[in-house]
Amino acid sequence: MEKYLNVSPEYKIWLSTPEGKGILGDGKWKILKTIQKCGSLVQACEEMGITYRRTWNDLKKIEKQLGIKLLETSRGGAEGGSTSLTEEGVHLIRAFDHFHKRMDKIMKQEFQQFMNDLRS
């Protein structure tokens, strides 16, 4: 039996303040992508199994820390409200998508080198 056969890397990416306080990471990135898909913060929270109030507060903190507006909201009514990403919000998740894909590629290459090093 070959050693290390069932090993795979796991990692998270996040942006933080100079003091090390997290701003945006994989979790919030996924929330923003789900809001974009659903067109509703409430529906996105339900789909992801997270609370609305905490998520709303977290997204407002991101807006404040980054100095951009992420969400456009419209109040309910007969058909309910909606939440969509602003142009800056869409740009942020697109940039994070690209960053993540590049880092995933690097991690895959470096993990392969790690495995080669273990075997030699």
Summary of the structure (lengths in Angstrom):
residues: 120
radius of gyration: 18.4
end to end distance: 16.1
largest distance: 66.3
contacts: 289
relative contact order: 0.15
helix: 58%
strand: 12%
